[in-house]
């Protein structure tokens, strides 16, 4: 079953003094492009989280965000008392201030550089285990989202492939008429020249042109490629690159039929096949 590369997952981890929100958003990309945003205290665990996400998502542009909100009494920021007192002493020593009120001085001092200090916290092991479980839950949501999107893509692919098969059947049906039209065009060309021709030579040339415009092999290969696309679509894994390669082969046979057809009704059908194939190729860019 195919998966889309578009997905979204969100999970919230409730801890005694924190609420951690994890969000994962994915879009289509040829390779894995992972962008991580998280508070500085969790940076030491970033590589571990990246590896977990990479193994699960494989391909796509991935935005991973981790937000931490303090809900308890603990905080990593504290007033740098020594610095604040020093600032206040310096402010008092300036005669021009005129206002010696300690409250006003404190308001000024607290806004000056280094008045607040942030203590680096080590990530608690139990907290990180909870974060890992939250990431796994968010990844499961992303996978469900991708599978749902993949079902919609699969239905569209089945429709487009069926349309191309039906058009191919029409091409097979009108091919004998096309061959007769080529023959008649050659006969008319000879008649317009008003020259006597060697019938044996004419038949030889006719066979040459008929073989040149013969599309039997292309019809067989195209039918095989269409069947192989459907078979790959129904496989247990999701391989967008493989489907892309098969799509290229389908396009090659369709183009060859178009170049050999030399018959307006068939060329019209070829254009319809190209239109369906182009829609398939657009959607294949989003298949995992």
Secondary structure, 3 states (H helix, E strand, C coil): CCCECCEEEEEEEECCCEEEEEEEEEECCCCEEEEEECCHHHHHHHHHHHHHHHHHHCCEEEEEEEEEEECCCCCCEEECHHHHHHHHHHHHCCHHHCCCCHHHHHHHHHCCCCCEEECCCCCCHHHHHHHHHHHHHHHHHHHHHHHHHHHHHHHHHHHHHHHHHHHHHHHHHHHHHHHHHHHHHHHHHHHHHCCCCCHHHHHHHHHHHHHHCCCHHHHHHHHHHHHHHHHHHCCCCCCHHHHHHHHHHHHHHHHHHHHHHCCHHHHHHHHHHHHHHHHHHHHHCCEC
